[in-house]
Amino acid sequence: MEYSEIIIAGIGVISVVVTHFLERRRSKAEIAKISAEVQGDTIGNMDKSLEFYEKWVDNTNKRLDEVLQNQDRLMGENVSLRNELNTVKEQTTRMSTLLCTNLPCNQRVIDSSIIDCVYLQGSKRQARKQAKKQSKKAVEN
């Protein structure tokens, strides 16, 4: 019996070693398979992220182009409006000068190239009415 027990114990040890070796190979294969799947998922997610950011950058570039075009258009309008404003300022200055020379002004004030009559007597409303009457007379003449 002693030999049979030693043989059984030897077979048990050999089977444990063989089983351990085979399980280790199988677990390494599973780990490699899972690692490949994870890498595949990671690459897939990175591709999706890349597509998203490419679309986002394209959209942002389109919006930037639109804003720049709008800015150019507004700059052109701004220049024309400034020219128009300067023309209106010149006309206002001429009209104010005419009104001031035609009306009895007690004091003339020059401020930023716009001449404004300051009436010391009466209310502003009366002064405006007089200025309108005088401007109508000046236009008729």
C-alpha positions as CSV (number, residue, x, y, z in Angstrom):
1,M,0.0,0.0,0.0
2,E,2.8,2.3,0.6
3,Y,3.7,2.3,-3.1
4,S,0.1,2.9,-4.2
5,E,-0.2,5.9,-1.8
6,I,3.1,7.4,-3.2
7,I,1.9,6.8,-6.7
8,I,-1.4,8.4,-6.0
9,A,0.3,11.3,-4.3
10,G,2.7,11.7,-7.2
11,I,-0.2,11.7,-9.7
12,G,-1.9,14.3,-7.5
13,V,1.2,16.5,-7.5
14,I,1.7,16.1,-11.2
15,S,-2.0,16.8,-12.0
16,V,-1.8,20.0,-9.8
17,V,1.3,21.2,-11.6
18,V,-0.2,20.4,-15.0
19,T,-3.6,22.0,-14.1
20,H,-1.8,25.1,-12.7
21,F,0.2,25.4,-16.0
22,L,-2.8,24.9,-18.2
23,E,-4.9,27.4,-16.1
24,R,-2.1,29.9,-16.2
25,R,-2.0,29.7,-20.0
26,R,-5.8,30.0,-20.2
27,S,-5.9,33.0,-17.9
28,K,-3.1,34.7,-20.0
29,A,-5.1,34.1,-23.1
30,E,-8.2,35.5,-21.6
31,I,-6.3,38.5,-20.3
32,A,-4.9,39.1,-23.8
33,K,-8.4,38.8,-25.3
34,I,-9.9,41.2,-22.8
35,S,-7.0,43.6,-23.3
36,A,-7.5,43.5,-27.1
37,E,-11.2,44.2,-26.6
38,V,-10.5,47.1,-24.3
39,Q,-8.0,48.5,-26.7
40,G,-10.5,48.1,-29.5
41,D,-13.1,49.9,-27.5
42,T,-10.7,52.6,-26.6
43,I,-9.7,53.2,-30.2
44,G,-13.4,53.2,-31.2
45,N,-14.1,55.8,-28.5
46,M,-11.1,57.8,-29.6
47,D,-12.4,57.7,-33.2
48,K,-15.8,58.9,-32.1
49,S,-14.2,61.7,-30.1
50,L,-12.0,62.7,-33.0
51,E,-15.1,62.9,-35.3
52,F,-16.9,64.9,-32.7
53,Y,-14.1,67.4,-32.3
54,E,-13.5,67.6,-36.1
55,K,-17.2,68.5,-36.5
56,W,-17.0,71.0,-33.7
57,V,-13.9,72.7,-35.2
58,D,-15.5,72.8,-38.6
59,N,-18.6,74.4,-37.1
60,T,-16.6,76.8,-35.1
61,N,-14.6,77.8,-38.2
62,K,-17.8,78.4,-40.2
63,R,-19.2,80.5,-37.4
64,L,-15.9,82.5,-37.2
65,D,-16.0,83.1,-41.0
66,E,-19.6,84.3,-40.7
67,V,-18.7,86.6,-37.8
68,L,-15.7,88.0,-39.8
69,Q,-17.8,88.6,-42.8
70,N,-20.4,90.3,-40.7
71,Q,-17.7,92.4,-39.1
72,D,-16.4,93.5,-42.5
73,R,-19.9,94.4,-43.5
74,L,-20.5,96.4,-40.3
75,M,-17.1,98.1,-40.7
76,G,-18.2,99.3,-44.1
77,E,-21.6,100.5,-42.7
78,N,-19.7,102.1,-39.9
79,V,-17.6,104.1,-42.3
80,S,-20.6,105.3,-44.3
81,L,-22.5,106.2,-41.1
82,R,-19.5,108.2,-39.8
83,N,-19.4,110.1,-43.1
84,E,-23.1,110.7,-42.8
85,L,-22.7,111.8,-39.2
86,N,-20.0,114.2,-40.2
87,T,-22.2,115.6,-42.9
88,V,-25.1,116.0,-40.4
89,K,-22.8,117.7,-37.9
90,E,-21.7,120.2,-40.6
91,Q,-25.3,120.9,-41.6
92,T,-26.2,121.3,-37.9
93,T,-23.3,123.6,-37.3
94,R,-24.3,125.7,-40.3
95,M,-28.0,125.8,-39.2
96,S,-27.0,126.7,-35.6
97,T,-24.8,129.4,-36.9
98,L,-27.6,130.8,-39.0
99,L,-30.0,130.6,-36.1
100,C,-27.7,132.2,-33.7
101,T,-26.9,135.1,-36.0
102,N,-30.6,135.6,-36.9
103,L,-31.8,135.3,-33.3
104,P,-31.1,137.6,-30.4
105,C,-28.7,135.4,-28.4
106,N,-27.4,136.7,-25.1
107,Q,-24.5,134.3,-25.1
108,R,-23.0,131.9,-27.7
109,V,-21.3,128.7,-26.6
110,I,-18.9,126.7,-28.8
111,D,-18.7,123.1,-27.8
112,S,-17.1,120.4,-30.0
113,S,-17.6,122.3,-33.2
114,I,-21.4,122.5,-32.6
115,I,-22.6,126.0,-31.9
116,D,-25.6,126.2,-29.6
117,C,-27.5,129.3,-28.7
118,V,-28.1,129.6,-25.0
119,Y,-31.1,131.7,-24.1
120,L,-30.8,133.4,-20.8
121,Q,-34.3,134.8,-21.0
122,G,-37.5,132.7,-21.3
123,S,-37.9,129.0,-21.2
124,K,-36.3,126.5,-23.5
125,R,-39.7,125.8,-25.1
126,Q,-40.0,129.4,-26.1
127,A,-36.4,129.4,-27.5
128,R,-37.2,126.3,-29.5
129,K,-40.4,127.9,-30.9
130,Q,-38.4,131.0,-31.9
131,A,-35.7,128.9,-33.5
132,K,-38.2,127.0,-35.6
133,K,-39.9,130.2,-36.8
134,Q,-36.5,131.7,-37.7
135,S,-35.4,128.5,-39.5
136,K,-38.6,128.4,-41.5
137,K,-38.1,132.1,-42.5
138,A,-34.4,131.3,-43.4
139,V,-35.5,128.4,-45.5
140,E,-38.2,130.4,-47.3
141,N,-35.6,133.2,-48.1
